[in-house]
Amino acid sequence: MVELSDSISHTITDAYAGKEYIIQVAAKDTEIGTWSDWSVAVHATPWIEDPLPITSTTEGDFPT
């Protein structure tokens, strides 16, 4: 379980390639302090161990 604050996304960095994970989320109201119900479970399997580098593109890369 990972607790985050004021975040709308989270990247799981320690997942193993080829292993199936079940992911669920819940939210906590910071003013009232109560937790929501858990989301529906999602099954996910990472397929690469290291992320591919992000490459930038320029206008010259696109056909005109």
mmCIF file of the N, C-alpha and C atoms, coordinates in Angstrom:
data_MODEL
# 
_entry.id   MODEL 
# 
loop_
_atom_site.group_PDB 
_atom_site.id 
_atom_site.type_symbol 
_atom_site.label_atom_id 
_atom_site.label_alt_id 
_atom_site.label_comp_id 
_atom_site.label_asym_id 
_atom_site.label_entity_id 
_atom_site.label_seq_id 
_atom_site.pdbx_PDB_ins_code 
_atom_site.Cartn_x 
_atom_site.Cartn_y 
_atom_site.Cartn_z 
_atom_site.occupancy 
_atom_site.B_iso_or_equiv 
_atom_site.pdbx_formal_charge 
_atom_site.auth_seq_id 
_atom_site.auth_comp_id 
_atom_site.auth_asym_id 
_atom_site.auth_atom_id 
_atom_site.pdbx_PDB_model_num 
ATOM 1   N N  . MET A 1 1  ? 0.851   -1.172  0.000   1.00 0.00 ? 1  MET A N  1 
ATOM 2   C CA . MET A 1 1  ? 0.000   0.000   0.000   1.00 0.00 ? 1  MET A CA 1 
ATOM 3   C C  . MET A 1 1  ? 0.892   1.227   0.000   1.00 0.00 ? 1  MET A C  1 
ATOM 4   N N  . VAL A 1 2  ? 0.558   2.189   -0.860  1.00 0.00 ? 2  VAL A N  1 
ATOM 5   C CA . VAL A 1 2  ? 1.305   3.436   -0.977  1.00 0.00 ? 2  VAL A CA 1 
ATOM 6   C C  . VAL A 1 2  ? 0.352   4.584   -0.702  1.00 0.00 ? 2  VAL A C  1 
ATOM 7   N N  . GLU A 1 3  ? 0.736   5.476   0.178   1.00 0.00 ? 3  GLU A N  1 
ATOM 8   C CA . GLU A 1 3  ? -0.089  6.654   0.436   1.00 0.00 ? 3  GLU A CA 1 
ATOM 9   C C  . GLU A 1 3  ? 0.503   7.849   -0.289  1.00 0.00 ? 3  GLU A C  1 
ATOM 10  N N  . LEU A 1 4  ? -0.338  8.565   -0.998  1.00 0.00 ? 4  LEU A N  1 
ATOM 11  C CA . LEU A 1 4  ? 0.067   9.764   -1.723  1.00 0.00 ? 4  LEU A CA 1 
ATOM 12  C C  . LEU A 1 4  ? -0.752  10.937  -1.224  1.00 0.00 ? 4  LEU A C  1 
ATOM 13  N N  . SER A 1 5  ? -0.244  12.132  -1.450  1.00 0.00 ? 5  SER A N  1 
ATOM 14  C CA . SER A 1 5  ? -1.035  13.298  -1.079  1.00 0.00 ? 5  SER A CA 1 
ATOM 15  C C  . SER A 1 5  ? -1.039  14.297  -2.222  1.00 0.00 ? 5  SER A C  1 
ATOM 16  N N  . ASP A 1 6  ? -2.185  14.894  -2.462  1.00 0.00 ? 6  ASP A N  1 
ATOM 17  C CA . ASP A 1 6  ? -2.348  15.922  -3.498  1.00 0.00 ? 6  ASP A CA 1 
ATOM 18  C C  . ASP A 1 6  ? -1.807  15.491  -4.855  1.00 0.00 ? 6  ASP A C  1 
ATOM 19  N N  . SER A 1 7  ? -1.955  14.245  -5.196  1.00 0.00 ? 7  SER A N  1 
ATOM 20  C CA . SER A 1 7  ? -1.440  13.744  -6.450  1.00 0.00 ? 7  SER A CA 1 
ATOM 21  C C  . SER A 1 7  ? -2.573  13.136  -7.266  1.00 0.00 ? 7  SER A C  1 
ATOM 22  N N  . ILE A 1 8  ? -2.520  13.329  -8.577  1.00 0.00 ? 8  ILE A N  1 
ATOM 23  C CA . ILE A 1 8  ? -3.549  12.749  -9.438  1.00 0.00 ? 8  ILE A CA 1 
ATOM 24  C C  . ILE A 1 8  ? -3.022  11.547  -10.218 1.00 0.00 ? 8  ILE A C  1 
ATOM 25  N N  . SER A 1 9  ? -1.718  11.238  -10.046 1.00 0.00 ? 9  SER A N  1 
ATOM 26  C CA . SER A 1 9  ? -1.169  10.075  -10.726 1.00 0.00 ? 9  SER A CA 1 
ATOM 27  C C  . SER A 1 9  ? -0.029  9.494   -9.889  1.00 0.00 ? 9  SER A C  1 
ATOM 28  N N  . HIS A 1 10 ? 0.314   8.257   -10.194 1.00 0.00 ? 10 HIS A N  1 
ATOM 29  C CA . HIS A 1 10 ? 1.434   7.594   -9.519  1.00 0.00 ? 10 HIS A CA 1 
ATOM 30  C C  . HIS A 1 10 ? 2.045   6.583   -10.472 1.00 0.00 ? 10 HIS A C  1 
ATOM 31  N N  . THR A 1 11 ? 3.357   6.574   -10.560 1.00 0.00 ? 11 THR A N  1 
ATOM 32  C CA . THR A 1 11 ? 4.072   5.612   -11.382 1.00 0.00 ? 11 THR A CA 1 
ATOM 33  C C  . THR A 1 11 ? 4.650   4.530   -10.478 1.00 0.00 ? 11 THR A C  1 
ATOM 34  N N  . ILE A 1 12 ? 4.333   3.298   -10.778 1.00 0.00 ? 12 ILE A N  1 
ATOM 35  C CA . ILE A 1 12 ? 4.875   2.178   -10.012 1.00 0.00 ? 12 ILE A CA 1 
ATOM 36  C C  . ILE A 1 12 ? 6.242   1.855   -10.605 1.00 0.00 ? 12 ILE A C  1 
ATOM 37  N N  . THR A 1 13 ? 7.290   2.054   -9.827  1.00 0.00 ? 13 THR A N  1 
ATOM 38  C CA . THR A 1 13 ? 8.652   1.910   -10.357 1.00 0.00 ? 13 THR A CA 1 
ATOM 39  C C  . THR A 1 13 ? 9.310   0.588   -9.993  1.00 0.00 ? 13 THR A C  1 
ATOM 40  N N  . ASP A 1 14 ? 8.699   -0.188  -9.118  1.00 0.00 ? 14 ASP A N  1 
ATOM 41  C CA . ASP A 1 14 ? 9.348   -1.419  -8.685  1.00 0.00 ? 14 ASP A CA 1 
ATOM 42  C C  . ASP A 1 14 ? 8.595   -2.675  -9.124  1.00 0.00 ? 14 ASP A C  1 
ATOM 43  N N  . ALA A 1 15 ? 7.820   -2.574  -10.197 1.00 0.00 ? 15 ALA A N  1 
ATOM 44  C CA . ALA A 1 15 ? 7.088   -3.728  -10.716 1.00 0.00 ? 15 ALA A CA 1 
ATOM 45  C C  . ALA A 1 15 ? 8.022   -4.578  -11.579 1.00 0.00 ? 15 ALA A C  1 
ATOM 46  N N  . TYR A 1 16 ? 7.835   -5.879  -11.559 1.00 0.00 ? 16 TYR A N  1 
ATOM 47  C CA . TYR A 1 16 ? 8.654   -6.804  -12.338 1.00 0.00 ? 16 TYR A CA 1 
ATOM 48  C C  . TYR A 1 16 ? 7.979   -7.131  -13.667 1.00 0.00 ? 16 TYR A C  1 
ATOM 49  N N  . ALA A 1 17 ? 8.777   -7.133  -14.738 1.00 0.00 ? 17 ALA A N  1 
ATOM 50  C CA . ALA A 1 17 ? 8.256   -7.481  -16.059 1.00 0.00 ? 17 ALA A CA 1 
ATOM 51  C C  . ALA A 1 17 ? 7.728   -8.909  -16.047 1.00 0.00 ? 17 ALA A C  1 
ATOM 52  N N  . GLY A 1 18 ? 6.551   -9.110  -16.638 1.00 0.00 ? 18 GLY A N  1 
ATOM 53  C CA . GLY A 1 18 ? 5.966   -10.438 -16.746 1.00 0.00 ? 18 GLY A CA 1 
ATOM 54  C C  . GLY A 1 18 ? 5.165   -10.889 -15.547 1.00 0.00 ? 18 GLY A C  1 
ATOM 55  N N  . LYS A 1 19 ? 5.205   -10.154 -14.459 1.00 0.00 ? 19 LYS A N  1 
ATOM 56  C CA . LYS A 1 19 ? 4.447   -10.529 -13.265 1.00 0.00 ? 19 LYS A CA 1 
ATOM 57  C C  . LYS A 1 19 ? 3.116   -9.770  -13.265 1.00 0.00 ? 19 LYS A C  1 
ATOM 58  N N  . GLU A 1 20 ? 2.025   -10.496 -12.983 1.00 0.00 ? 20 GLU A N  1 
ATOM 59  C CA . GLU A 1 20 ? 0.709   -9.867  -12.966 1.00 0.00 ? 20 GLU A CA 1 
ATOM 60  C C  . GLU A 1 20 ? 0.477   -9.181  -11.616 1.00 0.00 ? 20 GLU A C  1 
ATOM 61  N N  . TYR A 1 21 ? -0.054  -7.975  -11.675 1.00 0.00 ? 21 TYR A N  1 
ATOM 62  C CA . TYR A 1 21 ? -0.384  -7.207  -10.479 1.00 0.00 ? 21 TYR A CA 1 
ATOM 63  C C  . TYR A 1 21 ? -1.864  -6.878  -10.485 1.00 0.00 ? 21 TYR A C  1 
ATOM 64  N N  . ILE A 1 22 ? -2.438  -6.758  -9.309  1.00 0.00 ? 22 ILE A N  1 
ATOM 65  C CA . ILE A 1 22 ? -3.818  -6.302  -9.150  1.00 0.00 ? 22 ILE A CA 1 
ATOM 66  C C  . ILE A 1 22 ? -3.743  -4.944  -8.477  1.00 0.00 ? 22 ILE A C  1 
ATOM 67  N N  . ILE A 1 23 ? -4.317  -3.941  -9.121  1.00 0.00 ? 23 ILE A N  1 
ATOM 68  C CA . ILE A 1 23 ? -4.203  -2.564  -8.645  1.00 0.00 ? 23 ILE A CA 1 
ATOM 69  C C  . ILE A 1 23 ? -5.586  -2.032  -8.291  1.00 0.00 ? 23 ILE A C  1 
ATOM 70  N N  . GLN A 1 24 ? -5.678  -1.421  -7.116  1.00 0.00 ? 24 GLN A N  1 
ATOM 71  C CA . GLN A 1 24 ? -6.901  -0.755  -6.673  1.00 0.00 ? 24 GLN A CA 1 
ATOM 72  C C  . GLN A 1 24 ? -6.513  0.563   -6.012  1.00 0.00 ? 24 GLN A C  1 
ATOM 73  N N  . VAL A 1 25 ? -7.417  1.518   -6.037  1.00 0.00 ? 25 VAL A N  1 
ATOM 74  C CA . VAL A 1 25 ? -7.167  2.799   -5.374  1.00 0.00 ? 25 VAL A CA 1 
ATOM 75  C C  . VAL A 1 25 ? -8.341  3.174   -4.489  1.00 0.00 ? 25 VAL A C  1 
ATOM 76  N N  . ALA A 1 26 ? -8.043  3.989   -3.490  1.00 0.00 ? 26 ALA A N  1 
ATOM 77  C CA . ALA A 1 26 ? -9.052  4.589   -2.631  1.00 0.00 ? 26 ALA A CA 1 
ATOM 78  C C  . ALA A 1 26 ? -8.595  6.011   -2.350  1.00 0.00 ? 26 ALA A C  1 
ATOM 79  N N  . ALA A 1 27 ? -9.523  6.893   -2.075  1.00 0.00 ? 27 ALA A N  1 
ATOM 80  C CA . ALA A 1 27 ? -9.194  8.292   -1.810  1.00 0.00 ? 27 ALA A CA 1 
ATOM 81  C C  . ALA A 1 27 ? -9.632  8.666   -0.403  1.00 0.00 ? 27 ALA A C  1 
ATOM 82  N N  . LYS A 1 28 ? -8.890  9.594   0.185   1.00 0.00 ? 28 LYS A N  1 
ATOM 83  C CA . LYS A 1 28 ? -9.216  10.050  1.534   1.00 0.00 ? 28 LYS A CA 1 
ATOM 84  C C  . LYS A 1 28 ? -9.505  11.536  1.493   1.00 0.00 ? 28 LYS A C  1 
ATOM 85  N N  . ASP A 1 29 ? -10.628 11.918  2.051   1.00 0.00 ? 29 ASP A N  1 
ATOM 86  C CA . ASP A 1 29 ? -10.995 13.323  2.142   1.00 0.00 ? 29 ASP A CA 1 
ATOM 87  C C  . ASP A 1 29 ? -10.127 13.976  3.218   1.00 0.00 ? 29 ASP A C  1 
ATOM 88  N N  . THR A 1 30 ? -9.362  14.993  2.847   1.00 0.00 ? 30 THR A N  1 
ATOM 89  C CA . THR A 1 30 ? -8.442  15.606  3.810   1.00 0.00 ? 30 THR A CA 1 
ATOM 90  C C  . THR A 1 30 ? -9.155  16.430  4.874   1.00 0.00 ? 30 THR A C  1 
ATOM 91  N N  . GLU A 1 31 ? -10.361 16.902  4.585   1.00 0.00 ? 31 GLU A N  1 
ATOM 92  C CA . GLU A 1 31 ? -11.088 17.695  5.576   1.00 0.00 ? 31 GLU A CA 1 
ATOM 93  C C  . GLU A 1 31 ? -11.858 16.813  6.556   1.00 0.00 ? 31 GLU A C  1 
ATOM 94  N N  . ILE A 1 32 ? -12.527 15.792  6.040   1.00 0.00 ? 32 ILE A N  1 
ATOM 95  C CA . ILE A 1 32 ? -13.343 14.927  6.897   1.00 0.00 ? 32 ILE A CA 1 
ATOM 96  C C  . ILE A 1 32 ? -12.515 13.761  7.431   1.00 0.00 ? 32 ILE A C  1 
ATOM 97  N N  . GLY A 1 33 ? -11.563 13.291  6.648   1.00 0.00 ? 33 GLY A N  1 
ATOM 98  C CA . GLY A 1 33 ? -10.690 12.207  7.083   1.00 0.00 ? 33 GLY A CA 1 
ATOM 99  C C  . GLY A 1 33 ? -11.235 10.822  6.851   1.00 0.00 ? 33 GLY A C  1 
ATOM 100 N N  . THR A 1 34 ? -12.255 10.701  5.999   1.00 0.00 ? 34 THR A N  1 
ATOM 101 C CA . THR A 1 34 ? -12.815 9.381   5.731   1.00 0.00 ? 34 THR A CA 1 
ATOM 102 C C  . THR A 1 34 ? -12.326 8.872   4.371   1.00 0.00 ? 34 THR A C  1 
ATOM 103 N N  . TRP A 1 35 ? -12.199 7.550   4.275   1.00 0.00 ? 35 TRP A N  1 
ATOM 104 C CA . TRP A 1 35 ? -11.737 6.916   3.043   1.00 0.00 ? 35 TRP A CA 1 
ATOM 105 C C  . TRP A 1 35 ? -12.915 6.515   2.168   1.00 0.00 ? 35 TRP A C  1 
ATOM 106 N N  . SER A 1 36 ? -12.713 6.589   0.860   1.00 0.00 ? 36 SER A N  1 
ATOM 107 C CA . SER A 1 36 ? -13.711 6.103   -0.090  1.00 0.00 ? 36 SER A CA 1 
ATOM 108 C C  . SER A 1 36 ? -13.655 4.585   -0.125  1.00 0.00 ? 36 SER A C  1 
ATOM 109 N N  . ASP A 1 37 ? -14.618 3.995   -0.832  1.00 0.00 ? 37 ASP A N  1 
ATOM 110 C CA . ASP A 1 37 ? -14.549 2.558   -1.101  1.00 0.00 ? 37 ASP A CA 1 
ATOM 111 C C  . ASP A 1 37 ? -13.387 2.319   -2.063  1.00 0.00 ? 37 ASP A C  1 
ATOM 112 N N  . TRP A 1 38 ? -12.896 1.078   -2.102  1.00 0.00 ? 38 TRP A N  1 
ATOM 113 C CA . TRP A 1 38 ? -11.848 0.722   -3.046  1.00 0.00 ? 38 TRP A CA 1 
ATOM 114 C C  . TRP A 1 38 ? -12.412 0.694   -4.464  1.00 0.00 ? 38 TRP A C  1 
ATOM 115 N N  . SER A 1 39 ? -11.582 1.043   -5.431  1.00 0.00 ? 39 SER A N  1 
ATOM 116 C CA . SER A 1 39 ? -11.995 0.979   -6.834  1.00 0.00 ? 39 SER A CA 1 
ATOM 117 C C  . SER A 1 39 ? -12.107 -0.482  -7.258  1.00 0.00 ? 39 SER A C  1 
ATOM 118 N N  . VAL A 1 40 ? -12.641 -0.682  -8.439  1.00 0.00 ? 40 VAL A N  1 
ATOM 119 C CA . VAL A 1 40 ? -12.685 -2.015  -9.036  1.00 0.00 ? 40 VAL A CA 1 
ATOM 120 C C  . VAL A 1 40 ? -11.235 -2.446  -9.309  1.00 0.00 ? 40 VAL A C  1 
ATOM 121 N N  . ALA A 1 41 ? -10.931 -3.695  -9.089  1.00 0.00 ? 41 ALA A N  1 
ATOM 122 C CA . ALA A 1 41 ? -9.571  -4.203  -9.308  1.00 0.00 ? 41 ALA A CA 1 
ATOM 123 C C  . ALA A 1 41 ? -9.234  -4.220  -10.794 1.00 0.00 ? 41 ALA A C  1 
ATOM 124 N N  . VAL A 1 42 ? -8.019  -3.804  -11.116 1.00 0.00 ? 42 VAL A N  1 
ATOM 125 C CA . VAL A 1 42 ? -7.505  -3.828  -12.481 1.00 0.00 ? 42 VAL A CA 1 
ATOM 126 C C  . VAL A 1 42 ? -6.291  -4.738  -12.498 1.00 0.00 ? 42 VAL A C  1 
ATOM 127 N N  . HIS A 1 43 ? -6.233  -5.661  -13.462 1.00 0.00 ? 43 HIS A N  1 
ATOM 128 C CA . HIS A 1 43 ? -5.087  -6.559  -13.603 1.00 0.00 ? 43 HIS A CA 1 
ATOM 129 C C  . HIS A 1 43 ? -4.133  -5.946  -14.625 1.00 0.00 ? 43 HIS A C  1 
ATOM 130 N N  . ALA A 1 44 ? -2.841  -5.884  -14.274 1.00 0.00 ? 44 ALA A N  1 
ATOM 131 C CA . ALA A 1 44 ? -1.852  -5.298  -15.179 1.00 0.00 ? 44 ALA A CA 1 
ATOM 132 C C  . ALA A 1 44 ? -0.572  -6.114  -15.124 1.00 0.00 ? 44 ALA A C  1 
ATOM 133 N N  . THR A 1 45 ? 0.099   -6.231  -16.286 1.00 0.00 ? 45 THR A N  1 
ATOM 134 C CA . THR A 1 45 ? 1.362   -6.954  -16.369 1.00 0.00 ? 45 THR A CA 1 
ATOM 135 C C  . THR A 1 45 ? 2.362   -6.092  -17.125 1.00 0.00 ? 45 THR A C  1 
ATOM 136 N N  . PRO A 1 46 ? 3.410   -5.599  -16.452 1.00 0.00 ? 46 PRO A N  1 
ATOM 137 C CA . PRO A 1 46 ? 4.443   -4.841  -17.163 1.00 0.00 ? 46 PRO A CA 1 
ATOM 138 C C  . PRO A 1 46 ? 5.150   -5.732  -18.172 1.00 0.00 ? 46 PRO A C  1 
ATOM 139 N N  . TRP A 1 47 ? 5.554   -5.173  -19.299 1.00 0.00 ? 47 TRP A N  1 
ATOM 140 C CA . TRP A 1 47 ? 6.172   -6.006  -20.328 1.00 0.00 ? 47 TRP A CA 1 
ATOM 141 C C  . TRP A 1 47 ? 7.638   -5.665  -20.574 1.00 0.00 ? 47 TRP A C  1 
ATOM 142 N N  . ILE A 1 48 ? 8.147   -4.564  -19.992 1.00 0.00 ? 48 ILE A N  1 
ATOM 143 C CA . ILE A 1 48 ? 9.573   -4.252  -20.112 1.00 0.00 ? 48 ILE A CA 1 
ATOM 144 C C  . ILE A 1 48 ? 10.108  -3.914  -18.728 1.00 0.00 ? 48 ILE A C  1 
ATOM 145 N N  . GLU A 1 49 ? 11.384  -4.209  -18.494 1.00 0.00 ? 49 GLU A N  1 
ATOM 146 C CA . GLU A 1 49 ? 11.974  -3.910  -17.195 1.00 0.00 ? 49 GLU A CA 1 
ATOM 147 C C  . GLU A 1 49 ? 12.435  -2.463  -17.102 1.00 0.00 ? 49 GLU A C  1 
ATOM 148 N N  . ASP A 1 50 ? 13.071  -1.951  -18.137 1.00 0.00 ? 50 ASP A N  1 
ATOM 149 C CA . ASP A 1 50 ? 13.556  -0.580  -18.136 1.00 0.00 ? 50 ASP A CA 1 
ATOM 150 C C  . ASP A 1 50 ? 12.707  0.258   -19.079 1.00 0.00 ? 50 ASP A C  1 
ATOM 151 N N  . PRO A 1 51 ? 12.324  1.460   -18.663 1.00 0.00 ? 51 PRO A N  1 
ATOM 152 C CA . PRO A 1 51 ? 11.533  2.302   -19.559 1.00 0.00 ? 51 PRO A CA 1 
ATOM 153 C C  . PRO A 1 51 ? 12.361  2.724   -20.768 1.00 0.00 ? 51 PRO A C  1 
ATOM 154 N N  . LEU A 1 52 ? 11.696  2.843   -21.899 1.00 0.00 ? 52 LEU A N  1 
ATOM 155 C CA . LEU A 1 52 ? 12.360  3.325   -23.095 1.00 0.00 ? 52 LEU A CA 1 
ATOM 156 C C  . LEU A 1 52 ? 12.615  4.821   -22.957 1.00 0.00 ? 52 LEU A C  1 
ATOM 157 N N  . PRO A 1 53 ? 13.711  5.334   -23.509 1.00 0.00 ? 53 PRO A N  1 
ATOM 158 C CA . PRO A 1 53 ? 13.959  6.768   -23.420 1.00 0.00 ? 53 PRO A CA 1 
ATOM 159 C C  . PRO A 1 53 ? 12.913  7.545   -24.200 1.00 0.00 ? 53 PRO A C  1 
ATOM 160 N N  . ILE A 1 54 ? 12.561  8.697   -23.699 1.00 0.00 ? 54 ILE A N  1 
ATOM 161 C CA . ILE A 1 54 ? 11.604  9.565   -24.385 1.00 0.00 ? 54 ILE A CA 1 
ATOM 162 C C  . ILE A 1 54 ? 12.368  10.353  -25.429 1.00 0.00 ? 54 ILE A C  1 
ATOM 163 N N  . THR A 1 55 ? 11.896  10.281  -26.662 1.00 0.00 ? 55 THR A N  1 
ATOM 164 C CA . THR A 1 55 ? 12.563  11.026  -27.737 1.00 0.00 ? 55 THR A CA 1 
ATOM 165 C C  . THR A 1 55 ? 11.670  12.183  -28.142 1.00 0.00 ? 55 THR A C  1 
ATOM 166 N N  . SER A 1 56 ? 12.285  13.304  -28.384 1.00 0.00 ? 56 SER A N  1 
ATOM 167 C CA . SER A 1 56 ? 11.500  14.454  -28.804 1.00 0.00 ? 56 SER A CA 1 
ATOM 168 C C  . SER A 1 56 ? 11.423  14.471  -30.326 1.00 0.00 ? 56 SER A C  1 
ATOM 169 N N  . THR A 1 57 ? 10.421  15.138  -30.829 1.00 0.00 ? 57 THR A N  1 
ATOM 170 C CA . THR A 1 57 ? 10.261  15.269  -32.269 1.00 0.00 ? 57 THR A CA 1 
ATOM 171 C C  . THR A 1 57 ? 10.277  16.747  -32.632 1.00 0.00 ? 57 THR A C  1 
ATOM 172 N N  . THR A 1 58 ? 10.635  17.018  -33.850 1.00 0.00 ? 58 THR A N  1 
ATOM 173 C CA . THR A 1 58 ? 10.609  18.395  -34.337 1.00 0.00 ? 58 THR A CA 1 
ATOM 174 C C  . THR A 1 58 ? 9.666   18.471  -35.516 1.00 0.00 ? 58 THR A C  1 
ATOM 175 N N  . GLU A 1 59 ? 9.389   19.679  -35.949 1.00 0.00 ? 59 GLU A N  1 
ATOM 176 C CA . GLU A 1 59 ? 8.460   19.855  -37.072 1.00 0.00 ? 59 GLU A CA 1 
ATOM 177 C C  . GLU A 1 59 ? 8.950   19.129  -38.320 1.00 0.00 ? 59 GLU A C  1 
ATOM 178 N N  . GLY A 1 60 ? 10.279  18.998  -38.495 1.00 0.00 ? 60 GLY A N  1 
ATOM 179 C CA . GLY A 1 60 ? 10.842  18.344  -39.660 1.00 0.00 ? 60 GLY A CA 1 
ATOM 180 C C  . GLY A 1 60 ? 10.551  16.859  -39.697 1.00 0.00 ? 60 GLY A C  1 
ATOM 181 N N  . ASP A 1 61 ? 10.134  16.268  -38.568 1.00 0.00 ? 61 ASP A N  1 
ATOM 182 C CA . ASP A 1 61 ? 9.855   14.838  -38.529 1.00 0.00 ? 61 ASP A CA 1 
ATOM 183 C C  . ASP A 1 61 ? 8.498   14.480  -39.116 1.00 0.00 ? 61 ASP A C  1 
ATOM 184 N N  . PHE A 1 62 ? 7.643   15.460  -39.339 1.00 0.00 ? 62 PHE A N  1 
ATOM 185 C CA . PHE A 1 62 ? 6.283   15.203  -39.800 1.00 0.00 ? 62 PHE A CA 1 
ATOM 186 C C  . PHE A 1 62 ? 6.145   15.585  -41.267 1.00 0.00 ? 62 PHE A C  1 
ATOM 187 N N  . PRO A 1 63 ? 5.397   14.786  -42.035 1.00 0.00 ? 63 PRO A N  1 
ATOM 188 C CA . PRO A 1 63 ? 5.190   15.154  -43.447 1.00 0.00 ? 63 PRO A CA 1 
ATOM 189 C C  . PRO A 1 63 ? 4.358   16.422  -43.544 1.00 0.00 ? 63 PRO A C  1 
ATOM 190 N N  . THR A 1 64 ? 4.636   17.189  -44.585 1.00 0.00 ? 64 THR A N  1 
ATOM 191 C CA . THR A 1 64 ? 3.877   18.439  -44.777 1.00 0.00 ? 64 THR A CA 1 
ATOM 192 C C  . THR A 1 64 ? 2.829   18.289  -45.823 1.00 0.00 ? 64 THR A C  1 
# 
